């Protein structure tokens, strides 16, 4: 992909993010990649069939229009499912050489051979239900621990080291984080560790795989076998729960969740948001998920990013012994690539390819040139309704439960209206969802509060300053 195409793709993603909103973009488009642009067609890829079918059914025209805003000549979007694992170099025992090829250097002379590796997907299977593919690199040994993921890592290790018959400490274990912050790594590490012995049955499934398995079982009239197979699992690991769709599928998931928890079996779940924010899920499912240990993995601090980079360089050096990245380059990457761990790995991939294909050492100048498109502007902080309620309650000296209550005294009504106003202006939540999060109120109540505060802010200087102060506190 040329730099021009990459720049254009970045602009298209920006348009798409603005068009659909942050939550929708994160859920459906964050893992969509540009493969190529040819004549009037754009070739995009996503990691799963479910993402492909959902985007084609609901957002095809939106994606096309965003491309046409950049390239009017584009008339077709081709969306495909890419390989499950696009890796730099897995751990040594899992590597299988795919090809050895010679390429031309910039000066026309042949470059040294560059060996690439592919990782064969491995299923954590079971007689009646095959698991989703596992990446052999994603183990506890390769997970870099930092301040933002210490609790999630410790909880995952606790689950992985449990034995059949041991009391379950927290159930379910629910881990949530943005894209590329390590959720899938931890879930697959739990699965690898749990399946290292024959004592427990540990099954890793994406939400997509769960859905397809259930639908297929219904079609083939083997739903009972499907349910029995699931409920015979000792540790059920579900990834990307935000993609779980369909009333019947959600009902079956809820039944399975209840059956496993009630039987003392462990359930581990990951999603891109906390249970309370999974608006598409039934209230009963959200309540059961929130009843376990809910852990957020925060953004990667600079120290953690540096640790991840060093880990990836060490993994690459296992297969390319002469590959070296100077400390100043690692510091530069850790300081400037702040979005997620996948961008950090992508940066090391690029430096490795450039260094080997052109037989050149890695320098700071090279790094600045090769990774410039990975240096993204800092995204605004994602504000949660719970944060708004907490900050407003503190500002007006009331409790959060007061804001959610039915009390109509003046000292509670105004803060509640301000909090609803901020929820509407600072988050992407709908009016009905905001009402639900404020004690189950109707959306018309929220709308009245928003309009009331909008009118007051326009003429009440003191209130306007208070609202701006609250916004600053929430955005810091």
C-alpha positions in Angstrom: 0.0 0.0 0.0 1.4 3.4 -1.0 1.7 6.3 1.5 -0.9 8.1 -0.6 -3.4 5.3 -0.2 -2.7 5.0 3.5 -3.3 8.7 4.0 -6.5 8.5 2.0 -7.6 5.5 4.0 -7.0 7.4 7.3 -9.2 10.2 6.0 -11.9 7.8 5.0 -11.8 6.2 8.5 -12.1 9.7 10.0 -15.2 10.4 7.9 -16.7 7.0 8.8 -16.1 7.6 12.5 -17.8 11.0 12.3 -20.7 9.6 10.3 -21.6 6.6 12.5 -20.3 7.7 15.9 -17.5 6.5 18.1 -19.2 3.4 19.6 -20.5 2.1 16.3 -17.2 2.7 14.7 -15.3 0.9 17.4 -17.7 -2.1 17.3 -17.9 -2.6 13.6 -15.0 -0.8 11.8 -12.0 -0.6 14.1 -10.6 -3.9 12.7 -11.4 -3.2 9.0 -8.2 -2.8 6.9 -7.5 -1.5 3.5 -5.9 -4.1 1.2 -5.8 -2.3 -2.2 -7.3 0.3 -4.4 -7.7 -0.6 -8.1 -9.4 1.5 -10.8 -13.0 2.0 -9.5 -12.8 -0.7 -6.7 -11.6 -0.6 -3.2 -10.6 -3.9 -1.5 -11.2 -3.9 2.3 -10.9 -6.8 4.7 -12.2 -7.8 8.2 -11.2 -10.6 10.5 -14.5 -12.5 10.7 -17.4 -13.6 8.4 -19.9 -12.1 10.9 -18.3 -8.6 10.6 -18.4 -8.9 6.8 -22.0 -9.9 6.7 -23.1 -7.2 9.2 -21.2 -4.4 7.5 -22.5 -5.5 4.0 -26.1 -5.6 5.3 -26.1 -2.4 7.4 -23.3 -0.1 6.3 -22.2 -0.8 2.7 -23.6 2.4 1.4 -22.1 4.4 4.2 -18.6 3.0 3.6 -19.0 3.6 -0.2 -20.1 7.2 0.3 -17.1 7.9 2.6 -14.7 6.6 -0.1 -16.5 8.6 -2.8 -15.9 11.7 -0.8 -12.2 11.1 -1.2 -12.3 9.4 -4.6 -15.4 10.1 -6.7 -14.3 7.5 -9.2 -14.8 4.7 -6.7 -18.1 2.7 -7.5 -17.5 -0.6 -5.7 -16.4 -1.8 -2.3 -15.1 -5.4 -2.1 -15.1 -6.7 1.4 -13.4 -10.0 2.3 -12.5 -12.0 5.3 -8.7 -12.0 5.8 -6.6 -14.7 7.4 -7.3 -15.1 11.1 -3.7 -14.4 12.0 -1.4 -11.9 10.4 1.7 -12.3 12.5 5.3 -11.2 12.5 6.9 -14.2 14.1 5.3 -16.5 16.6 7.1 -18.4 19.4 9.8 -20.8 18.1 8.0 -24.1 18.6 4.9 -22.8 16.8 6.6 -21.5 13.7 6.3 -23.2 10.4 8.3 -21.7 7.5 6.1 -20.7 4.6 8.5 -19.3 2.0 12.0 -18.2 1.5 12.3 -15.5 -1.2 14.8 -13.1 -2.6 13.8 -9.6 -3.4 15.6 -6.7 -5.0 17.1 -4.0 -2.8 16.7 -0.3 -3.7 20.1 -0.4 -5.3 19.1 -3.3 -7.6 21.3 -5.9 -5.9 19.7 -9.0 -4.4 18.8 -8.7 -0.7 19.4 -11.5 1.9 16.7 -14.1 2.2 13.8 -13.1 4.4 11.9 -16.0 5.9 8.3 -15.5 6.8 6.3 -17.6 9.2 2.6 -18.6 9.4 0.8 -19.9 12.4 -1.7 -22.6 11.8 -4.9 -22.0 13.7 -5.3 -24.5 16.5 -8.8 -25.3 17.8 -9.4 -25.8 21.5 -12.0 -28.4 20.6 -14.5 -30.7 22.2 -16.4 -33.7 20.8 -19.6 -31.8 19.9 -18.4 -28.3 19.6 -15.2 -27.0 18.0 -13.6 -24.0 19.5 -12.5 -20.8 17.7 -8.9 -20.7 16.4 -6.1 -19.9 18.9 -2.9 -18.0 18.2 0.1 -19.9 19.8 1.8 -16.6 20.6 -1.0 -15.4 22.9 0.1 -17.0 26.2 0.8 -15.6 29.7 4.5 -15.8 29.0 4.2 -13.3 26.1 1.8 -11.0 27.9 3.4 -7.7 29.1 2.0 -6.6 32.5 1.6 -2.9 33.3 -0.4 -0.7 35.6 -3.4 -0.6 33.3 -3.8 -4.4 33.1 -2.4 -5.8 36.4 -5.8 -6.7 37.9 -7.1 -8.3 34.6 -3.9 -10.3 34.3 -4.0 -11.5 37.9 -7.7 -12.5 37.7 -7.0 -14.4 34.4 -4.1 -16.2 36.0 -6.3 -17.1 38.9 -8.8 -18.7 36.6 -6.2 -20.5 34.5 -4.5 -22.0 37.5 -7.7 -23.3 39.1 -8.4 -27.1 39.3 -11.6 -29.0 38.7 -13.6 -28.9 41.9 -11.9 -25.8 43.3 -14.3 -23.1 44.5 -14.8 -20.3 41.9 -13.7 -17.0 43.3 -15.6 -14.7 40.8 -18.0 -15.8 38.2 -18.2 -14.6 35.5 -14.9 -12.9 35.0 -15.7 -10.0 32.6 -12.9 -8.1 31.0 -13.5 -5.0 28.9 -11.3 -2.7 27.0 -10.9 -0.8 23.7 -9.4 -2.3 20.6 -5.9 -3.6 20.8 -5.4 -3.4 24.5 -5.0 -7.2 25.2 -8.4 -8.7 25.9 -8.1 -11.5 23.4 -4.5 -12.1 24.4 -5.6 -12.8 28.0 -8.6 -14.9 27.0 -6.5 -17.1 24.7 -3.8 -17.3 27.4 -6.4 -18.7 29.8 -7.4 -21.2 27.2 -3.8 -22.4 26.4 -3.0 -22.7 30.1 -6.2 -24.5 30.9 -5.8 -27.0 28.1 -2.1 -27.7 28.9 -3.4 -30.6 31.0 -6.3 -33.0 30.6 -7.9 -32.2 33.9 -10.3 -29.5 32.8 -12.2 -28.8 29.5 -11.6 -25.2 28.5 -13.4 -23.9 25.4 -12.6 -20.6 23.6 -15.4 -19.2 21.4 -15.9 -15.9 19.8 -19.5 -14.5 20.0 -19.7 -15.1 16.2 -18.7 -18.8 16.6 -21.3 -19.2 19.4 -24.0 -17.7 17.2 -23.1 -19.8 14.2 -22.9 -22.9 16.3 -26.3 -22.4 17.8 -28.0 -21.5 14.5 -26.4 -24.6 12.8 -27.6 -26.8 15.7 -31.1 -25.5 15.2 -31.0 -26.2 11.5 -29.7 -29.7 11.9 -32.0 -30.4 14.9 -29.0 -31.0 17.2 -29.7 -28.1 19.5 -29.9 -30.5 22.5 -26.4 -31.9 21.8 -25.1 -28.4 21.4 -26.5 -27.3 24.7 -25.2 -30.4 26.5 -21.7 -30.0 25.0 -21.6 -26.3 26.2 -22.8 -27.1 29.7 -20.2 -29.9 30.0 -17.4 -27.4 29.7 -15.4 -26.6 32.9 -14.2 -23.2 31.7 -16.2 -21.4 28.9 -14.3 -18.4 27.4 -16.3 -16.0 25.2 -14.6 -13.2 23.2 -16.1 -10.1 21.6 -19.5 -10.4 23.4 -20.6 -7.1 21.9 -21.2 -8.9 18.6 -23.8 -11.3 20.1 -27.1 -10.7 18.2 -30.5 -12.2 17.9 -33.1 -12.8 20.6 -33.0 -16.6 20.5 -29.2 -16.7 20.5 -29.1 -14.3 23.4 -31.6 -16.3 25.3 -29.6 -19.5 24.8 -26.4 -17.7 25.9 -28.3 -16.5 29.0 -29.4 -20.1 29.8 -25.9 -21.4 29.2 -24.4 -18.7 31.4 -26.8 -19.4 34.2 -26.4 -23.2 34.0 -22.6 -23.0 34.1 -22.5 -20.5 36.9 -25.1 -22.4 39.0 -23.1 -25.6 38.5 -19.9 -23.9 39.7 -18.2 -23.9 36.3 -16.1 -20.9 35.3 -17.1 -18.4 32.6 -14.7 -15.8 31.2 -16.0 -13.0 28.9 -14.4 -10.1 27.0 -16.1 -7.2 25.3 -15.2 -3.7 24.3 -17.4 -2.0 26.9 -18.8 -2.8 30.4 -22.0 -4.9 30.7 -24.2 -1.9 31.5 -23.2 -0.4 28.1 -24.2 -3.5 26.0 -27.5 -2.1 25.0 -28.4 -4.8 22.6 -28.3 -7.5 25.3 -31.3 -8.4 27.5 -31.4 -6.8 30.9 -31.2 -10.3 32.6 -27.9 -11.0 30.7 -26.4 -7.6 31.6 -27.4 -8.2 35.3 -25.8 -11.6 35.4 -22.6 -10.4 33.8 -22.3 -7.5 36.2 -22.7 -9.8 39.1 -19.2 -11.3 38.7 -15.9 -9.5 38.6 -15.9 -6.7 36.0 -12.4 -5.5 35.2 -11.4 -2.7 32.8 -8.1 -2.8 30.9 -7.1 0.8 30.5 -5.0 2.5 27.8 -1.4 1.5 27.5 1.0 3.9 29.4 4.3 4.8 27.9 6.3 2.4 30.1 4.0 -0.5 29.2 4.2 0.4 25.5 8.0 0.3 25.8 7.8 -3.1 27.4 5.6 -4.4 24.6 8.0 -3.1 21.9 10.9 -4.8 23.6 9.0 -8.1 23.8 8.1 -7.9 20.1 11.7 -7.2 19.2 12.9 -10.2 21.2 10.3 -12.4 19.5 11.5 -11.2 16.1 15.1 -11.8 17.0 14.4 -15.5 17.7 14.1 -15.9 13.9 16.2 -13.0 12.7 19.2 -13.0 15.0 20.8 -9.8 13.6 17.7 -7.7 13.9 18.2 -4.9 16.4 16.3 -1.7 17.3 18.3 1.0 19.0 17.0 2.2 22.4 16.3 5.7 21.0 14.1 4.2 18.3 12.2 2.2 20.9 11.7 5.3 23.1 10.5 7.2 20.0 7.9 4.5 19.2 6.7 4.2 22.7 6.3 7.9 23.0 4.5 8.6 19.7 2.5 5.4 19.0 -0.1 5.6 21.7 -3.3 4.1 20.2 -3.0 0.3 20.9 -0.7 -2.7 21.0 -1.5 -3.7 17.5 0.0 -0.5 16.2 3.1 -1.2 18.2 3.5 -4.7 16.7 2.8 -3.3 13.3 5.7 -0.8 13.8 8.1 -3.6 14.6 6.9 -5.6 11.6 7.7 -2.6 9.3 11.1 -2.0 10.8 12.0 -5.7 10.5 10.8 -5.9 6.9 12.6 -2.7 5.8 15.8 -3.7 7.6 15.9 -7.2 6.2 14.7 -6.5 2.6 17.1 -3.6 2.2 20.0 -4.9 4.4 20.0 -1.7 6.4 20.2 -1.1 10.1 17.2 0.4 11.9 17.7 4.1 12.6 15.6 6.8 14.1 15.2 8.5 10.6 14.0 5.2 9.2 11.5 4.7 12.0 10.1 8.3 11.6 9.6 7.6 7.9 8.1 4.1 8.1 5.6 4.5 11.0 4.4 8.0 10.4 0.8 6.8 9.5 0.6 5.0 12.9 1.1 8.2 14.8 -2.5 9.2 15.3 -3.9 12.3 16.9 -4.9 11.7 20.5 -8.5 10.7 20.6 -10.8 12.4 23.1 -11.4 10.6 26.3 -14.4 8.3 26.3 -16.7 9.6 28.9 -19.1 7.2 30.8 -22.4 8.0 32.2 -21.2 6.7 35.6 -18.4 9.2 35.5 -20.8 12.1 34.8 -23.1 11.0 37.7 -20.1 10.8 40.1 -18.7 14.2 39.1 -22.0 16.0 39.2 -23.0 14.4 42.5 -19.7 15.7 44.0 -20.1 19.1 42.5 -23.6 19.6 44.0 -23.0 17.7 47.2 -25.6 15.0 46.6 -25.2 11.3 46.3 -25.3 9.3 43.1 -28.3 7.4 44.4 -30.1 10.8 44.8 -29.6 11.4 41.0 -31.2 8.0 40.2 -34.0 8.3 42.8 -37.5 9.6 42.3 -36.9 12.6 44.7 -38.2 15.9 43.3 -36.6 18.4 45.8 -34.9 21.3 44.2 -31.4 20.4 45.4 -31.7 17.1 43.5 -33.7 18.0 40.4 -31.2 20.6 39.0 -28.1 18.3 39.4 -30.1 15.4 37.9 -31.0 17.6 34.9 -27.4 18.8 34.5 -26.2 15.2 34.6 -28.7 14.2 31.9 -27.7 17.1 29.8 -24.0 16.2 30.0 -24.8 12.6 29.2 -26.6 13.7 26.0 -23.8 16.1 25.0 -20.7 14.2 26.0 -21.7 10.6 25.1 -23.2 8.8 22.2 -26.0 7.2 24.3 -29.6 7.5 23.1 -32.3 9.3 25.1 -33.9 6.0 26.1 -30.6 4.6 27.2 -29.8 7.7 29.3 -33.2 7.5 30.9 -32.7 3.8 31.8 -29.3 4.7 33.4 -31.0 7.4 35.5 -33.3 5.2 37.4 -35.4 3.9 34.5 -36.8 7.2 33.4 -38.7 7.8 30.2 -36.8 9.3 27.2 -39.2 12.3 27.3 -38.0 13.2 30.8 -34.4 13.2 29.5 -35.4 15.4 26.5 -37.1 17.9 28.9 -34.0 18.0 31.1 -31.7 18.6 28.1 -33.8 21.4 26.7 -34.2 22.9 30.2 -30.5 23.1 30.8 -29.8 24.3 27.2 -32.2 27.2 27.8 -30.7 28.1 31.2 -27.1 27.9 30.1 -27.9 30.5 27.4 -28.9 33.1 29.9 -27.5 32.0 33.3 -23.8 32.8 33.4 -23.2 31.0 36.7 -24.8 27.8 35.5 -22.9 28.1 32.2 -19.6 28.3 34.1 -20.6 25.3 36.3 -21.4 23.2 33.3 -18.1 24.1 31.5 -16.2 23.3 34.7 -17.9 19.9 34.9 -17.0 19.2 31.2 -13.4 20.1 31.9 -13.3 17.7 34.9 -14.7 14.9 32.8 -12.5 15.4 29.8 -9.2 15.7 31.8 
